């Protein structure tokens, strides 16, 4: 299982540098490494026709983001990682406080 490493990941703020959507920016919603594509928030809005169902009795035309090639995006800002603080205290610290 070879994992491909890309310059961007989910949650990063990116700008589109080439193609029809050049100049637009947004946050990455999904990455598809096998196809080398990313879904950027607010970029390449496509219309998907949904058939009639119990949720949509009259059918629906839904708008959503479509994927673009990963080479067409430039990283602006990384997603900030939140540091997890240790919640459990060691036995030694508990003994020191008790004494």
Protein Blocks (a to p, Z undefined) as FASTA:
>chain_A
ZZdddfbdehiacddfbdjkgoiacddfbdcfknopacdehiaiacddddddfklmnopa
ddddddddfklpccfbdcdddddddfbdcfklmmmmmZZ
